[in-house]
Amino acid sequence: MVKYIPYSIVVGFTTGIGITLFLGQIKDLCGFDKGGAEFVEKIIGYAQSISSFSLPTFILGVLSFAVIKVLPLINKKLPSAFISIVLFTLVNLLIGGEKLGVATIYSTYGEISASFSVINFGNLLSVNFLSL
């Protein structure tokens, strides 16, 4: 069925997804405190929160992206994304990024639990799948 979908539709659809993903990352890259759920809401939210722009967050993000793009040109066998994460996590720790206002996962979402939750399948046994 997929072979009957026109090329222009596939390209347009994937381009739209790419733009949506890119726009969603601007908030974290710039350290903005507002955003939005929809395209126009995000743009308005970014414009309203331009005063919360974090230069240290932006610089670390751009440098990290540069390492991801340049490292494969030097050595294709090195995992550039992993190296970038480790390198700029260490840089952030060394420069005291938290004091400079660098946005991190912890500063954005708080502590993330490392424990596993037990899933309760008790209610699943009482579902009659034949009647659905």
All heavy atoms as an XYZ file, in Angstrom:
999
protein
N       0.821     -1.202      0.000
C       0.000      0.000      0.000
C       0.864      1.265      0.000
O       0.484      2.263     -0.582
C      -0.917      0.006      1.225
C      -1.971     -1.085      1.251
S      -3.169     -0.968     -0.071
C      -4.050      0.483      0.384
N       2.010      1.212      0.659
C       2.851      2.396      0.783
C       3.373      2.855     -0.568
O       3.545      4.045     -0.800
C       4.012      2.130      1.773
C       4.987      3.276      1.802
C       3.458      1.865      3.153
N       3.602      1.909     -1.485
C       4.157      2.291     -2.792
C       3.186      3.145     -3.603
O       3.586      3.785     -4.567
C       4.604      1.065     -3.571
C       3.500      0.181     -4.086
C       4.082     -0.993     -4.847
C       2.969     -1.870     -5.388
N       3.493     -2.988     -6.151
N       1.918      3.190     -3.230
C       0.935      3.998     -3.943
C       0.810      5.423     -3.381
O       0.053      6.222     -3.919
C      -0.427      3.298     -3.925
C      -0.394      1.979     -4.655
C      -0.517      0.786     -3.964
C      -0.220      1.935     -6.036
C      -0.474     -0.432     -4.636
C      -0.172      0.715     -6.714
C      -0.297     -0.450     -6.001
O      -0.246     -1.642     -6.655
N       1.530      5.704     -2.312
C       1.514      7.061     -1.751
C       2.522      7.898     -2.535
O       3.681      7.512     -2.651
C       1.863      7.048     -0.251
C       0.828      6.225      0.524
C       1.942      8.459      0.305
C       1.168      6.003      1.975
N       2.100      9.038     -3.068
C       3.012      9.860     -3.880
C       4.234     10.325     -3.086
O       4.147     10.603     -1.883
C       2.150     11.049     -4.300
C       0.740     10.597     -4.132
C       0.755      9.576     -3.029
N       5.357     10.421     -3.795
C       6.621     10.851     -3.193
C       6.481     12.213     -2.517
O       7.000     12.427     -1.429
C       7.701     10.887     -4.275
C       9.041     11.362     -3.783
C       9.848     10.532     -3.030
C       9.496     12.641     -4.086
C      11.087     10.958     -2.568
C      10.730     13.083     -3.637
C      11.520     12.238     -2.884
O      12.740     12.671     -2.428
N       5.781     13.134     -3.152
C       5.630     14.480     -2.591
C       4.891     14.457     -1.255
O       5.190     15.247     -0.359
C       4.908     15.397     -3.571
O       3.632     14.872     -3.890
N       3.964     13.548     -1.087
C       3.242     13.419      0.187
C       4.190     12.915      1.268
O       4.203     13.432      2.389
C       2.033     12.458      0.049
C       1.034     12.977     -0.962
C       1.386     12.191      1.401
C       0.321     14.241     -0.569
N       4.987     11.923      0.954
C       5.946     11.375      1.921
C       6.956     12.433      2.327
O       7.240     12.627      3.509
C       6.650     10.122      1.347
C       7.751      9.647      2.268
C       5.646      9.011      1.091
N       7.505     13.159      1.342
C       8.489     14.208      1.630
C       7.859     15.318      2.464
O       8.436     15.788      3.442
C       9.102     14.757      0.322
C       9.919     16.006      0.593
C       9.954     13.700     -0.338
N       6.675     15.745      2.084
C       5.992     16.800      2.835
C       5.694     16.387      4.264
O       5.882     17.164      5.207
N       5.241     15.156      4.436
C       4.913     14.652      5.762
C       6.161     14.575      6.644
O       6.156     15.046      7.784
C       4.259     13.272      5.634
C       3.835     12.677      6.946
C       2.717     13.150      7.607
C       4.547     11.625      7.509
C       2.323     12.610      8.820
C       4.166     11.074      8.716
C       3.048     11.566      9.369
N       7.231     13.998      6.121
C       8.452     13.866      6.930
C       9.105     15.225      7.183
O       9.687     15.435      8.246
C       9.462     12.913      6.266
O       9.702     13.335      4.923
C       8.953     11.492      6.257
N       8.996     16.155      6.248
C       9.503     17.508      6.473
C       8.727     18.177      7.594
O       9.308     18.845      8.456
C       9.413     18.339      5.177
O      10.166     17.702      4.158
C       9.928     19.745      5.388
N       7.427     18.013      7.591
C       6.589     18.574      8.660
C       6.965     18.010     10.021
O       7.038     18.740     11.014
N       7.220     16.717     10.079
C       7.644     16.085     11.328
C       8.988     16.657     11.773
O       9.192     16.982     12.947
C       7.724     14.552     11.180
C       6.326     13.969     11.021
C       8.423     13.921     12.385
C       6.306     12.503     10.662
N       9.917     16.805     10.822
C      11.235     17.361     11.144
C      11.145     18.779     11.686
O      11.806     19.121     12.673
N      10.325     19.602     11.069
C      10.155     20.986     11.540
C       9.542     20.994     12.933
O       9.961     21.758     13.805
C       9.302     21.791     10.537
C      10.090     22.013      9.252
C       8.850     23.122     11.133
C       9.268     22.586      8.107
N       8.569     20.135     13.155
C       7.928     20.056     14.475
C       8.927     19.639     15.549
O       8.966     20.224     16.639
C       6.751     19.059     14.434
O       5.820     19.498     13.446
C       6.057     18.960     15.777
N       9.749     18.628     15.255
C      10.758     18.174     16.218
C      11.795     19.266     16.483
O      12.180     19.516     17.631
C      11.439     16.899     15.724
C      10.580     15.645     15.696
C      11.324     14.505     15.018
C      10.148     15.256     17.092
N      12.260     19.927     15.424
C      13.240     20.997     15.559
C      12.681     22.138     16.416
O      13.347     22.619     17.333
C      13.650     21.521     14.175
C      14.589     22.685     14.230
C      15.939     22.484     14.512
C      14.138     23.970     14.013
C      16.812     23.558     14.575
C      15.005     25.044     14.070
C      16.345     24.841     14.356
N      11.461     22.539     16.128
C      10.851     23.636     16.880
C      10.669     23.271     18.349
O      10.817     24.118     19.226
C       9.508     24.004     16.247
C       8.841     25.258     16.759
C       9.688     26.481     16.426
C       7.463     25.421     16.155
N      10.390     22.009     18.617
C      10.213     21.565     19.998
C      11.502     21.586     20.806
O      11.468     21.638     22.032
N      12.657     21.541     20.130
C      13.940     21.531     20.830
C      14.470     22.932     21.138
O      15.370     23.086     21.959
C      14.972     20.774     19.993
C      14.625     19.326     19.754
C      14.430     18.550     21.039
O      15.276     18.578     21.916
N      13.303     17.880     21.159
N      13.930     23.950     20.503
C      14.421     25.320     20.704
C      14.281     25.756     22.153
O      15.163     26.415     22.699
C      13.698     26.292     19.748
C      14.127     25.993     18.313
C      13.992     27.739     20.103
C      13.391     26.783     17.260
N      13.181     25.376     22.798
C      12.953     25.750     24.194
C      14.090     25.266     25.088
O      14.623     26.021     25.896
C      11.624     25.169     24.678
C      11.297     25.472     26.126
C       9.925     24.891     26.496
C       9.554     25.206     27.900
N      10.074     24.245     28.852
N      14.493     24.018     24.924
C      15.571     23.462     25.744
C      16.931     24.018     25.349
O      17.781     24.264     26.205
C      15.583     21.936     25.641
C      14.311     21.319     26.203
O      13.789     21.851     27.192
O      13.853     20.311     25.657
N      17.163     24.227     24.061
C      18.441     24.751     23.596
C      18.682     26.161     24.112
O      19.801     26.505     24.495
C      18.491     24.743     22.064
C      19.740     25.357     21.428
C      20.973     24.517     21.770
C      19.572     25.474     19.929
N      17.645     26.962     24.152
C      17.792     28.367     24.566
C      17.487     28.591     26.041
O      17.700     29.690     26.550
C      16.886     29.248     23.713
S      17.332     29.234     21.972
N      16.975     27.588     26.726
C      16.654     27.729     28.141
C      15.399     28.546     28.397
O      15.234     29.120     29.468
N      14.504     28.616     27.418
C      13.265     29.377     27.593
C      12.390     28.722     28.652
O      12.400     27.514     28.824
C      12.482     29.464     26.281
C      13.147     30.290     25.217
C      12.950     29.992     23.888
C      13.952     31.364     25.533
C      13.540     30.745     22.886
C      14.559     32.125     24.553
C      14.347     31.817     23.222
N      11.597     29.545     29.338
C      10.714     28.990     30.365
C       9.285     28.806     29.858
O       8.451     28.268     30.557
C      10.732     29.851     31.635
C      10.394     31.305     31.377
O      10.047     31.658     30.245
O      10.488     32.104     32.330
N       8.987     29.261     28.652
C       7.655     29.075     28.078
C       7.775     28.400     26.727
O       8.791     28.486     26.062
C       6.954     30.423     27.885
C       6.511     31.093     29.145
C       5.755     32.359     28.814
C       5.375     33.104     30.078
N       4.730     34.370     29.767
N       6.706     27.768     26.353
C       6.633     27.123     25.054
C       5.184     27.042     24.654
O       4.449     28.008     24.782
N       4.763     25.912     24.219
C       3.377     25.699     23.842
C       3.223     24.314     23.269
O       4.205     23.633     22.960
N       1.980     23.903     23.079
C       1.713     22.575     22.551
C       1.680     22.581     21.024
O       2.133     21.652     20.381
C       0.395     22.046     23.100
N       1.156     23.634     20.442
C       1.010     23.724     18.992
C       2.061     24.645     18.398
O       2.707     25.404     19.100
C      -0.398     24.224     18.646
C      -1.514     23.348     19.168
C      -1.532     21.978     18.523
O      -1.149     21.851     17.354
O      -1.917     21.006     19.206
N       2.207     24.592     17.086
C       3.242     25.335     16.365
C       3.213     26.826     16.687
O       4.211     27.401     17.126
C       3.062     25.108     14.864
C       4.124     25.746     14.012
C       5.315     25.089     13.789
C       3.924     26.985     13.438
C       6.307     25.657     13.004
C       4.899     27.564     12.650
C       6.096     26.905     12.435
N       2.079     27.462     16.494
C       1.966     28.910     16.718
C       2.128     29.238     18.201
O       2.775     30.228     18.554
C       0.621     29.443     16.162
C       0.436     30.917     16.480
C       0.540     29.214     14.662
N       1.564     28.419     19.070
C       1.712     28.621     20.517
C       3.181     28.587     20.929
O       3.604     29.351     21.793
C       0.946     27.556     21.300
C      -0.554     27.657     21.211
C      -1.237     26.493     21.906
O      -0.567     25.729     22.631
O      -2.455     26.342     21.726
N       3.951     27.680     20.344
C       5.376     27.577     20.662
C       6.104     28.850     20.252
O       6.892     29.392     21.023
C       6.016     26.374     19.958
C       5.669     25.063     20.589
C       6.343     23.917     19.872
C       5.869     22.615     20.494
N       6.439     21.448     19.868
N       5.841     29.324     19.047
C       6.500     30.539     18.565
C       6.161     31.720     19.473
O       7.053     32.487     19.869
C       6.078     30.842     17.108
C       6.459     29.710     16.178
C       6.653     32.170     16.643
C       7.940     29.527     15.974
N       4.903     31.858     19.829
C       4.480     32.954     20.712
C       5.117     32.798     22.082
O       5.610     33.765     22.672
C       2.938     33.012     20.807
C       2.348     33.424     19.461
C       2.492     33.955     21.912
C       0.845     33.276     19.362
N       5.132     31.576     22.609
C       5.754     31.317     23.910
C       7.234     31.640     23.915
O       7.754     32.222     24.869
N       7.937     31.280     22.840
C       9.362     31.588     22.746
C       9.580     33.095     22.694
O      10.489     33.624     23.336
C       9.985     30.941     21.508
C       9.945     29.428     21.503
C      10.041     28.732     20.314
C       9.807     28.695     22.681
C      10.017     27.343     20.287
C       9.774     27.310     22.655
C       9.872     26.642     21.460
O       9.846     25.278     21.444
N       8.751     33.784     21.942
C       8.879     35.244     21.843
C       8.610     35.909     23.188
O       9.297     36.861     23.575
C       7.927     35.779     20.778
N       7.631     35.392     23.930
C       7.303     35.962     25.240
C       8.374     35.677     26.278
O       8.527     36.432     27.234
C       5.957     35.421     25.732
C       4.786     35.949     24.954
C       3.480     35.278     25.360
O       3.474     34.207     25.976
N       2.366     35.897     24.991
N       9.116     34.591     26.116
C      10.116     34.229     27.119
C      11.537     34.507     26.649
O      12.483     33.926     27.170
C       9.957     32.756     27.509
O      10.197     31.921     26.406
N      11.700     35.403     25.692
C      13.029     35.723     25.185
C      13.925     36.272     26.292
O      15.146     36.103     26.259
C      12.946     36.705     23.985
C      14.258     36.744     23.204
C      12.554     38.101     24.433
C      14.497     35.563     22.348
N      13.332     36.879     27.299
C      14.128     37.420     28.412
C      14.735     36.311     29.270
O      15.676     36.551     30.029
C      13.280     38.347     29.288
O      12.213     37.629     29.856
N      14.217     35.082     29.162
C      14.761     33.969     29.937
C      15.845     33.212     29.157
O      16.286     32.150     29.604
C      13.642     33.009     30.352
O      13.102     32.357     29.222
N      16.266     33.751     28.012
C      17.319     33.125     27.201
C      18.560     32.909     28.056
O      19.010     33.799     28.765
C      17.655     34.014     26.004
C      18.792     33.490     25.170
C      18.592     32.451     24.283
C      20.060     34.030     25.285
C      19.637     31.966     23.504
C      21.107     33.560     24.516
C      20.891     32.524     23.627
N      19.108     31.694     28.003
C      20.285     31.336     28.788
C      21.471     31.132     27.844
O      21.549     30.122     27.142
C      20.016     30.061     29.588
O      21.196     29.600     30.188
N      22.385     32.091     27.847
C      23.557     32.004     26.976
C      24.418     30.781     27.287
O      24.830     30.079     26.360
C      24.377     33.290     27.048
C      25.543     33.375     26.063
C      25.057     33.277     24.625
C      26.326     34.659     26.280
N      24.705     30.463     28.565
C      25.503     29.255     28.837
C      24.839     27.967     28.318
O      25.508     27.101     27.760
C      25.630     29.221     30.358
C      25.419     30.627     30.789
C      24.451     31.214     29.808
N      23.535     27.852     28.481
C      22.817     26.683     27.977
C      22.932     26.609     26.457
O      23.198     25.551     25.884
C      21.327     26.736     28.387
O      21.236     26.773     29.803
C      20.551     25.554     27.866
N      22.755     27.746     25.805
C      22.827     27.811     24.351
C      24.221     27.436     23.847
O      24.365     26.659     22.902
C      22.435     29.212     23.871
C      22.427     29.362     22.379
C      21.390     28.844     21.623
C      23.461     30.024     21.738
C      21.380     28.983     20.240
C      23.456     30.173     20.371
C      22.415     29.655     19.612
N      25.250     27.974     24.485
C      26.627     27.699     24.061
C      26.955     26.215     24.203
O      27.512     25.595     23.291
C      27.639     28.577     24.835
C      27.499     30.034     24.390
C      29.063     28.088     24.639
C      28.300     31.017     25.224
N      26.608     25.629     25.350
C      26.873     24.197     25.541
C      26.096     23.353     24.534
O      26.617     22.360     24.015
C      26.543     23.767     26.966
C      27.507     24.229     28.054
C      27.041     23.738     29.416
C      28.906     23.756     27.782
N      24.865     23.742     24.237
C      24.059     23.005     23.268
C      24.631     23.077     21.868
O      24.720     22.071     21.161
N      25.049     24.264     21.451
C      25.621     24.432     20.107
C      26.960     23.703     19.993
O      27.239     23.043     18.983
C      25.759     25.933     19.757
C      26.575     26.137     18.504
C      24.386     26.563     19.606
N      27.799     23.805     21.028
C      29.079     23.094     21.002
C      28.869     21.579     20.982
O      29.587     20.854     20.289
C      29.951     23.499     22.192
C      30.508     24.916     22.151
C      31.254     25.232     23.449
C      31.409     25.120     20.948
N      27.889     21.111     21.715
C      27.581     19.687     21.725
C      27.131     19.234     20.336
O      27.566     18.190     19.834
C      26.480     19.408     22.753
O      26.127     18.055     22.744
N      26.290     20.022     19.699
C      25.844     19.709     18.340
C      27.019     19.711     17.370
O      27.115     18.859     16.483
C      24.774     20.712     17.895
C      24.217     20.441     16.528
C      23.368     19.371     16.311
C      24.544     21.258     15.463
C      22.860     19.115     15.047
C      24.036     21.010     14.196
C      23.194     19.946     13.988
N      27.936     20.660     17.556
C      29.117     20.739     16.686
C      29.982     19.488     16.815
O      30.474     18.963     15.813
C      29.932     21.990     17.017
N      30.152     18.999     18.046
C      30.937     17.775     18.249
C      30.254     16.599     17.560
O      30.912     15.779     16.907
C      31.141     17.492     19.759
C      31.651     16.086     19.992
C      32.086     18.512     20.359
N      28.938     16.530     17.655
C      28.198     15.431     17.024
C      28.371     15.464     15.506
O      28.475     14.419     14.858
C      26.702     15.497     17.410
C      26.541     15.151     18.884
C      25.863     14.576     16.542
C      25.145     15.398     19.428
N      28.432     16.646     14.927
C      28.563     16.767     13.480
C      30.002     16.665     12.987
O      30.249     16.141     11.900
C      27.962     18.102     13.003
C      26.467     18.125     13.059
C      25.942     16.963     12.274
C      24.504     17.016     11.941
N      24.051     15.826     11.239
N      30.979     17.170     13.753
C      32.369     17.220     13.292
C      33.119     15.922     13.573
O      33.940     15.492     12.765
C      33.101     18.428     13.924
C      34.588     18.399     13.643
C      32.486     19.725     13.421
N      32.856     15.280     14.699
C      33.597     14.079     15.077
C      33.552     12.969     14.025
O      34.573     12.348     13.746
C      33.133     13.572     16.441
C      34.049     12.594     17.145
C      35.444     13.171     17.342
C      33.465     12.192     18.487
N      32.417     12.702     13.378
C      32.418     11.665     12.331
C      33.298     12.011     11.129
O      33.727     11.122     10.398
C      30.945     11.575     11.915
C      30.192     12.070     13.085
C      31.054     13.126     13.705
N      33.561     13.288     10.924
C      34.448     13.678      9.829
C      35.902     13.325     10.150
O      36.706     13.106      9.254
C      34.336     15.182      9.555
C      32.944     15.686      9.159
C      32.949     17.196      9.035
C      32.471     15.033      7.876
N      36.209     13.262     11.450
C      37.556     12.932     11.902
C      37.720     11.422     12.035
O      38.710     10.844     11.594
C      37.862     13.643     13.238
C      37.795     15.155     13.054
C      39.208     13.219     13.794
C      37.767     15.935     14.359
N      36.750     10.786     12.680
C      36.803      9.344     12.905
C      35.375      8.801     12.925
O      34.617      9.091     13.844
C      37.514      9.031     14.225
C      37.747      7.552     14.415
O      37.022      6.715     13.889
N      38.769      7.226     15.182
N      35.026      7.996     11.941
C      33.655      7.492     11.819
C      33.318      6.393     12.821
O      32.161      6.078     13.023
C      33.409      6.987     10.409
C      33.432      8.088      9.398
C      33.104      7.596      8.020
C      33.282      8.759      7.074
N      32.527      8.796      5.939
N      34.317      5.816     13.452
C      34.073      4.712     14.373
C      33.713      5.178     15.781
O      33.153      4.412     16.558
C      35.290      3.786     14.431
C      35.521      3.060     13.127
C      36.650      2.081     13.215
C      36.820      1.368     11.889
N      37.815      0.318     11.948
N      34.046      6.417     16.112
C      33.734      6.936     17.443
C      32.260      7.329     17.522
O      31.740      7.972     16.611
C      34.610      8.147     17.767
C      36.102      7.884     17.924
C      36.855      9.189     18.091
C      36.361      6.971     19.103
N      31.581      6.957     18.610
C      30.161      7.321     18.764
C      30.028      8.801     19.176
O      30.105      9.145     20.352
C      29.677      6.379     19.858
C      30.908      6.068     20.658
C      32.061      6.121     19.694
N      29.838      9.664     18.201
C      29.887     11.107     18.445
C      28.830     11.594     19.427
O      29.104     12.463     20.256
C      29.787     11.876     17.131
O      28.567     11.593     16.485
N      27.622     11.060     19.365
C      26.568     11.509     20.285
C      26.921     11.150     21.733
O      26.775     11.971     22.642
C      25.229     10.898     19.902
N      27.407      9.933     21.933
C      27.783      9.502     23.283
C      28.953     10.329     23.810
O      28.940     10.773     24.963
C      28.133      8.012     23.277
C      28.527      7.492     24.625
C      27.580      7.318     25.616
C      29.850      7.188     24.902
C      27.947      6.842     26.863
C      30.221      6.709     26.148
C      29.269      6.542     27.137
N      29.951     10.537     22.976
C      31.116     11.335     23.384
C      30.688     12.757     23.719
O      31.136     13.346     24.704
C      32.199     11.307     22.295
C      32.818      9.919     22.253
C      33.263     12.376     22.525
C      33.767      9.677     21.110
N      29.797     13.316     22.937
C      29.306     14.672     23.185
C      28.576     14.760     24.522
O      28.773     15.705     25.286
C      28.390     15.105     22.048
O      27.938     16.408     22.250
N      27.740     13.779     24.813
C      27.000     13.777     26.083
C      27.974     13.718     27.261
O      27.873     14.499     28.212
C      26.005     12.595     26.147
C      24.848     12.828     25.191
C      25.482     12.390     27.563
C      23.955     11.624     25.015
N      28.915     12.792     27.207
C      29.873     12.641     28.306
C      30.742     13.888     28.434
O      30.934     14.431     29.530
C      30.746     11.379     28.101
C      31.881     11.328     29.104
C      29.887     10.130     28.188
N      31.272     14.373     27.308
C      32.157     15.529     27.316
C      31.474     16.766     27.901
O      32.014     17.427     28.801
C      32.646     15.824     25.889
C      33.497     17.077     25.721
C      34.830     16.910     26.458
C      33.731     17.347     24.246
N      30.280     17.081     27.440
C      29.636     18.307     27.890
C      28.936     18.157     29.242
O      28.664     19.151     29.900
C      28.726     18.868     26.806
C      29.541     19.477     25.700
C      29.772     18.797     24.528
C      30.153     20.706     25.881
C      30.566     19.330     23.534
C      30.942     21.261     24.893
C      31.157     20.580     23.716
N      28.705     16.934     29.667
C      28.287     16.734     31.061
C      29.446     17.085     31.980
O      29.270     17.782     32.987
C      27.831     15.277     31.299
O      26.706     15.006     30.465
C      27.465     15.042     32.750
N      30.644     16.624     31.621
C      31.836     16.966     32.410
C      32.133     18.466     32.358
O      32.453     19.076     33.389
C      33.040     16.165     31.909
C      32.988     14.666     32.148
C      34.155     13.968     31.442
C      32.989     14.357     33.633
N      32.017     19.065     31.180
C      32.230     20.511     31.056
C      31.244     21.264     31.936
O      31.609     22.203     32.652
C      32.105     20.970     29.584
C      32.025     22.486     29.481
C      33.256     20.435     28.759
N      29.994     20.848     31.918
C      28.973     21.497     32.743
C      29.311     21.391     34.223
O      29.149     22.356     34.980
C      27.602     20.884     32.453
C      26.487     21.619     33.150
O      26.439     22.842     33.161
N      25.575     20.859     33.730
N      29.792     20.225     34.639
C      30.187     20.048     36.044
C      31.393     20.913     36.396
O      31.449     21.515     37.469
C      30.487     18.580     36.342
C      29.287     17.640     36.348
C      29.749     16.189     36.427
C      28.348     17.969     37.486
N      32.366     20.980     35.478
C      33.590     21.742     35.742
C      33.357     23.251     35.797
O      33.988     23.947     36.591
C      34.661     21.412     34.699
C      35.241     20.006     34.783
C      36.156     19.735     33.589
C      36.000     19.806     36.082
N      32.487     23.757     34.955
C      32.245     25.204     34.946
C      31.185     25.617     35.947
O      30.920     26.806     36.105
C      31.857     25.719     33.544
C      30.492     25.166     33.113
C      32.935     25.431     32.531
C      29.932     25.809     31.859
N      30.601     24.659     36.638
C      29.541     24.976     37.587
C      28.294     25.463     36.884
O      27.730     26.501     37.225
N      27.879     24.723     35.892
C      26.746     25.110     35.057
C      25.464     25.378     35.816
O      24.673     26.222     35.430
N      25.261     24.667     36.914
C      24.044     24.879     37.701
C      23.992     26.305     38.251
O      22.948     26.944     38.257
C      23.983     23.864     38.839
C      22.644     23.832     39.544
C      22.568     22.696     40.551
O      22.931     21.570     40.196
O      22.140     22.970     41.681
N      25.143     26.823     38.675
C      25.208     28.195     39.183
C      25.050     29.221     38.060
O      24.591     30.333     38.287
C      26.537     28.430     39.905
C      26.675     27.612     41.169
C      28.039     27.792     41.789
C      28.192     26.844     42.970
N      29.574     26.792     43.442
N      25.448     28.837     36.845
C      25.323     29.728     35.695
C      23.928     29.682     35.072
O      23.628     30.445     34.170
C      26.361     29.351     34.620
C      27.822     29.521     34.998
C      28.714     28.960     33.890
C      28.138     30.984     35.243
N      23.111     28.758     35.532
C      21.752     28.637     35.009
C      21.618     27.711     33.823
O      20.654     27.809     33.069
N      22.594     26.822     33.644
C      22.501     25.862     32.543
C      21.375     24.882     32.847
O      21.344     24.265     33.905
C      23.834     25.108     32.339
C      23.685     24.020     31.284
C      24.937     26.067     31.949
N      20.451     24.770     31.907
C      19.323     23.859     32.087
C      19.795     22.423     31.908
O      20.494     22.105     30.953
C      18.230     24.178     31.077
N      19.438     21.572     32.852
C      19.766     20.154     32.775
C      18.482     19.342     32.944
O      17.418     19.899     33.227
C      20.760     19.752     33.881
O      20.144     19.993     35.151
C      22.053     20.546     33.773
N      18.593     18.040     32.785
C      17.430     17.186     33.009
C      16.956     17.334     34.447
O      15.761     17.431     34.714
C      17.763     15.715     32.670
C      18.012     15.573     31.171
C      16.645     14.779     33.114
C      18.523     14.216     30.752
N      17.906     17.385     35.383
C      17.537     17.507     36.797
C      16.856     18.839     37.076
O      15.843     18.894     37.774
C      18.770     17.338     37.681
C      18.447     17.433     39.158
C      17.854     16.359     39.818
C      18.703     18.580     39.884
C      17.536     16.429     41.152
C      18.391     18.670     41.222
C      17.809     17.590     41.859
O      17.487     17.660     43.184
N      17.393     19.934     36.532
C      16.789     21.245     36.799
C      15.427     21.377     36.134
O      14.577     22.132     36.589
C      17.713     22.369     36.332
O      17.805     22.401     34.921
N      15.210     20.635     35.067
C      13.932     20.711     34.357
C      12.888     19.766     34.947
O      11.746     20.155     35.169
C      14.131     20.375     32.866
O      15.112     21.266     32.329
C      12.841     20.534     32.088
N      13.280     18.516     35.219
C      12.307     17.498     35.629
C      12.448     17.040     37.074
O      11.610     16.308     37.566
C      12.425     16.269     34.715
C      12.184     16.592     33.268
C      13.238     16.634     32.360
C      10.910     16.863     32.794
C      13.025     16.933     31.028
C      10.685     17.165     31.464
C      11.747     17.200     30.593
O      11.536     17.496     29.280
N      13.514     17.428     37.742
C      13.736     16.961     39.103
C      14.398     15.600     39.112
O      14.869     15.105     38.085
N      14.407     14.964     40.268
C      15.076     13.673     40.397
C      14.291     12.587     39.679
O      13.067     12.513     39.775
C      15.232     13.306     41.869
C      16.097     12.102     42.096
C      16.443     11.884     43.572
O      16.394     12.851     44.329
O      16.751     10.753     43.916
N      15.001     11.761     38.958
C      14.388     10.662     38.232
C      14.686      9.375     38.995
O      15.834      9.062     39.273
C      14.939     10.573     36.796
C      14.602     11.856     36.042
C      14.364      9.363     36.073
C      15.236     11.951     34.684
N      13.641      8.653     39.310
C      13.793      7.426     40.082
C      14.483      6.349     39.251
O      14.184      6.159     38.078
C      12.426      6.923     40.534
O      12.555      5.676     41.168
N      15.401      5.642     39.882
C      16.103      4.548     39.214
C      15.500      3.195     39.580
O      15.994      2.162     39.155
C      17.587      4.571     39.591
N      14.428      3.200     40.344
C      13.825      1.938     40.760
C      12.789      1.476     39.738
O      12.258      2.262     38.966
C      13.162      2.091     42.128
O      12.100      3.020     42.061
N      12.526      0.186     39.751
C      11.529     -0.389     38.866
C      10.204     -0.510     39.599
O      10.160     -0.828     40.784
C      11.965     -1.785     38.393
C      13.118     -1.744     37.433
C      14.403     -2.060     37.851
C      12.911     -1.399     36.112
C      15.463     -2.024     36.966
C      13.967     -1.360     35.213
C      15.244     -1.678     35.647
N       9.133     -0.269     38.879
C       7.797     -0.432     39.447
C       7.255     -1.790     39.020
O       7.461     -2.221     37.883
C       6.858      0.659     38.954
O       7.331      1.920     39.331
N       6.553     -2.425     39.920
C       5.953     -3.715     39.611
C       4.619     -3.470     38.923
O       3.813     -2.660     39.373
C       5.750     -4.547     40.897
C       5.070     -5.872     40.589
C       7.071     -4.768     41.598
N       4.411     -4.150     37.813
C       3.170     -3.995     37.062
C       2.146     -4.984     37.604
O       2.433     -6.171     37.759
C       3.408     -4.239     35.564
C       4.431     -3.240     35.040
C       2.101     -4.126     34.786
C       4.876     -3.505     33.620
N       0.950     -4.497     37.863
C      -0.128     -5.335     38.378
C      -0.978     -5.811     37.202
O      -1.677     -5.026     36.569
C      -0.978     -4.541     39.370
C      -2.082     -5.382     39.974
O      -2.207     -6.565     39.676
N      -2.891     -4.765     40.818
N      -0.915     -7.100     36.910
C      -1.686     -7.681     35.823
C      -2.987     -8.303     36.324
O      -3.682     -8.958     35.564
C      -0.864     -8.759     35.099
C       0.292     -8.203     34.324
C       1.590     -8.363     34.790
C       0.094     -7.529     33.131
C       2.661     -7.855     34.078
C       1.151     -7.021     32.418
C       2.444     -7.178     32.882
N      -3.350     -8.077     37.571
C      -4.541     -8.679     38.160
C      -5.815     -8.339     37.408
O      -6.662     -9.196     37.164
N      -5.990     -7.086     37.011
C      -7.203     -6.679     36.296
C      -7.238     -7.210     34.875
O      -8.302     -7.363     34.293
C      -7.305     -5.153     36.269
C      -7.504     -4.575     37.655
O      -8.020     -5.252     38.540
N      -7.086     -3.342     37.839
N      -6.104     -7.518     34.317
C      -6.045     -8.016     32.948
C      -6.679     -9.409     32.840
O      -7.264     -9.743     31.820
C      -4.590     -8.062     32.479
C      -4.334     -8.377     31.032
C      -4.980     -7.330     30.136
C      -2.849     -8.467     30.748
N      -6.580    -10.180     33.902
C      -7.149    -11.527     33.882
C      -8.674    -11.517     33.840
O      -9.285    -12.489     33.386
C      -6.649    -12.314     35.096
C      -5.138    -12.535     35.159
C      -4.761    -13.205     36.467
C      -4.676    -13.360     33.979
N      -9.293    -10.440     34.288
C     -10.755    -10.381     34.312
C     -11.354     -9.799     33.024
O     -12.558     -9.725     32.883
C     -11.216     -9.546     35.505
O     -10.776     -8.205     35.349
N     -10.534     -9.423     32.072
C     -11.035     -8.867     30.809
C     -11.434    -10.007     29.875
O     -10.686    -10.955     29.676
C      -9.952     -7.970     30.138
C     -10.425     -7.495     28.776
C      -9.592     -6.821     31.024
N     -12.619     -9.889     29.300
C     -13.095    -10.866     28.348
C     -12.798    -10.316     26.939
O     -13.525     -9.471     26.416
C     -14.589    -11.104     28.526
C     -15.111    -12.185     27.603
O     -14.369    -12.731     26.769
N     -16.391    -12.502     27.745
N     -11.719    -10.770     26.337
C     -11.277    -10.250     25.048
C     -12.224    -10.639     23.903
O     -12.243     -9.993     22.869
C      -9.856    -10.738     24.735
C      -8.817    -10.101     25.593
C      -8.270    -10.766     26.682
C      -8.385     -8.809     25.324
C      -7.315    -10.177     27.479
C      -7.418     -8.202     26.125
C      -6.894     -8.884     27.204
N     -12.992    -11.692     24.084
C     -13.897    -12.136     23.031
C     -15.098    -11.190     22.867
O     -15.684    -11.108     21.799
C     -14.374    -13.548     23.297
C     -13.274    -14.626     23.330
C     -13.854    -15.976     23.705
C     -12.595    -14.690     21.973
N     -15.443    -10.463     23.921
C     -16.594     -9.570     23.847
C     -16.221     -8.165     23.374
O     -17.071     -7.311     23.209
C     -17.291     -9.484     25.218
O     -16.426     -8.847     26.138
N     -14.928     -7.901     23.192
C     -14.511     -6.569     22.735
C     -14.764     -6.459     21.312
O     -14.979     -6.082     20.438
C     -13.020     -6.324     23.052
C     -12.672     -6.292     24.521
C     -11.159     -6.155     24.677
C     -13.340     -5.133     25.213
